[in-house]
Amino acid sequence: MGHERIGFLPKSKQWNAIVQQLSEYQPSAETTAKIADNTLTCIRKNYEQMPYDESVSKAIKFLAMLSVSANQDNQAAFLRNNGCAVDDKLSLFSLVNSAKNFITTEDGSLETNKIARDAVLQAITTYQSHHTSDQLTLFGDNNEPVWKNVGSGAAFCELARSFFAAFTDRQIKYYIERSAASEINDYATLQSFSAGISQTADAISHHAFETSKIMQSFAAGWFNKHAVTSVPADNKITDFLRISFSKMREEFRREAAKE
């Protein structure tokens, strides 16, 4: 059956693995291929607009601000002066709440706002988890050692890559489900397919993380040039997002290309 599907599938081995898993929950190889192609097309179109989305811009600004704060005399005061209501010990709880309150939108998509906020929360939680010593707990009282060392291009790069990976992970799952709803007419089959997506979650997350790798060296260079000692201007953040999403879109374009 794998040979019969080759003509339909995008080139990426990782994307092929996702489609192969999805096909186990949908009897038609052609329909599965359409869902895969529709997903990549929608993401590429969506990512063309993301550099100008208020929520996404605020998400990157928050991460940049967090990194810049480590290079200030009083990190917590700097963050509070820039609209982030953190406590003096930079607990994960206060960082999460300040991110939620900072990443808002007046006129933008509420759906994108939620995805962007969730992606930032995952990025900071993952970073703290990876950099917490044995003496500290993830929700401990004093996490300053973790965030005092986040003021470098390498640290911002790690945060940014986690954000793009989490953001992309959620986008892929959303567009797969949306495409499936339009391509699968049988309710029972659609229910089976939707349930099967949860079984494919690990493959989707891995694909999103690997895809996000394409922008990590650029992220480090951008931070070192524009954001070491001060919060970058909004137009610089837009430039960062424009180039980053362009790199991601090109990667999805390659995956959508047929053999």
N, C-alpha and C positions, 0 to 999 in steps of 0.2 A: 504493500500500500504506500510505503514511503516513496518509492520510485514514481508512482502515479501522481503524487502531489508535487514533485519537484518543480514542474512548470509553473505552478501557482505561487510558490513561496518566495518571499524576499530573500536576498542573498545572505544576510547576517546569520551566522550559526546560532548566535544567542536568540535572535528573533525567530529563527526556524524552530528552536527548541520550544519557545512559547507557543507558536502556532501548532506544533505537533501535539503539545499537551491539550490545547483548546480543541483540536480535532477529535480527541477522544470523547468529547461531550457533545459532538454535533455530527450527525451521520453524513453530511454532504461536504466533501473536500472543497468543492467550489464555493460554497457558502462560507466556510471557514476562511478561505483565501480572501473573499470579499471583506469579511470582518477585519482581517489583518491589514489589508490594503487601505480600507476606510479609516482605520485607527491611525495609521501612519500619515495619511493625507490630512486628517483633522488636526493632529498634533502639529504638523508642519505649518498649517495655516494659523493655528492658534498661537504658536510660538513667534510668528511674525509680528503679532501685536503685543506680546508680553513685555517687551522693553518699555512700553509706554503705559503699562497698567499701574495704577496707584498702589495697589496692595503689594505687587511684586517689587516695585521700587522701594517701598518702605521696608520690606523684608530684608533686602540687601543693605539698605541704609542701617537697619538695626544691627546686622551682623558686622558691618564695617565699623559702626560706632562702638560696638562691644570690643573689637580688636583695638581701635584707636584709644579707647579708655585705659588700656593697660599701659600706655605710654604717658599717662598724665600723673601729676603729683598725687591727686586724690581721685582714684578711679570711680568710686561710688558717687561722689559729688559731681564729677564730670557727666556721668550718665544721667543723674537727676536733672542737671542743668540743661540737658538735651532731651528732656521729656520722657525719661525712663525711670519709673518709680521703683528703684531697687533698694534693698536694705544694705547696711554697711558691710555685711559679710558676703554679699553677692550669692545668696542661697539660690538654688535652682528654682525654688518656689517663686522667689521674687523676680528672677529673670524670666520665667515663663509668664507670669502675670504682666510684667512690663511689656513683653513682646506682644501679648494679646491686645493690650491697650494702645500700643504704638502702631500696630499694623491695622489700620482702619481705612475705610473708604467711604466717600460721600456719593460718588456717582458711578463707581466701578462695579464689576460683577461681584455679587456676594459669594458666589461659588468659588471664584478665583481667590477671593479674600480668605475664605476658609482653607483652601488648599495651600495658599502661601503661608498663612499663620501656622498651620499644622506642620508644614515643611520646616519652618524656622524652629518650632518647638522640638521637632525630631533632631534637627542639626545641633542645637545646643545641648540637648539631653545626651545625644550620642557622643559629642565632644567631651562633656564632663565625665561620662562613663569611661571613656577611653583614657582619660588623663587623671582620674581619681586614684590616689595611692591607697595602699592597704590600710593606712591609718585614718582615711576619710571614708565616709559613706556617701552614697550618691545624693541623699537628701540631708547631709550633715549640716551642722551649725556653721562651719567655717570652710568655705570653698575658695577662699581668696587665692591659695596657691595655684589652683587650676586656672583662674581667669587673669591672674597677674602675668601669666606667661603667654597670653594670647595676642600680644601686640606685634606679631611678625607676619610677613607675607605667607610663610608656610602655614601658620595657624589660621589666617583668614582663608587661605586656599582650602584647608580641610573643612572649615565651616561652610564655605561656599559650595564645595563639591557635595557635601552632605545635603545641603539645601536643594541643589539642582537634582540630585538623585531622588530625594523624597518627593519633590514637586513632579518630576517625570513619572515616577512610580504611580502616583495618584492620577495623573493625566491618562496614562495608558489604560489603567483599570476603568476609568470613567468612559473613555471612548470605545473600548471593547464592549462594554455593556450597552452603550448607546447604539453602536452599530449592530450588535446582536439583536436588539429590540426591533430594528428596522429590517433586518435580513431574515429573521426566523419568524415564520408565521404561526407555527404550532406552539401553543402555550406550554405544553408539557416539555417539549424540546427546549424551549427558551428557559424554563425553570431549571432543567437539567444542566444546560450550558452555564447559566448564571451561578449555579451551585459549584460547577466545575472550575470557575474562575478562582475560587478560593484555593483550590488545589494547585493552581498555577501561580499563586502569589509569590512564592519564593523565586521562581524563574523570572517573573516580571521585575521583582525588586533587584535581582542580580543584574538583569539587563539594564535597568535604569542606572544603577551604580556604575557599571562599566561604561555606559554611554556618557555619563557625566565626567569621566576622566579626561575627555577631550578638551575641557576648558580649564583644567586645574593649573597648568603652568602659566596660562594667561592671567588667571586670578591672582596668583602670587606677584607677578610683575606689575599688575595694575595697582595692587595695594601698596607695594613698595614705592611706586611713583606718585600716587595720588592721595594716600590715606594713612601714612605712618603717624603723623602728629596731629592731624585735624580731620574732622568729618568731611568727606568729599562733597563737592557741590552736586546738586541734583542732576545737572547735565552730565557730570562725570559718571554718575551712577547709571544714567540712561545709556551712555556710551558703553559702559561695562556690560550691561544687560543686552544691548544690541549685538555686540560681538559674541558674547557667550551663547545667546540663543541662536545666533547665526551658525555657530559651530555645531550646536545640537541639531538644528534643522538640516544641515548638510549631512550629518550622520544618518538621520532618518531618511533623507533622500536616497542615500546609498542603499539603505535597507529596502526601500520600496522599488528599486530598480530590478527588473526581471532578468533572468538568465536568457 
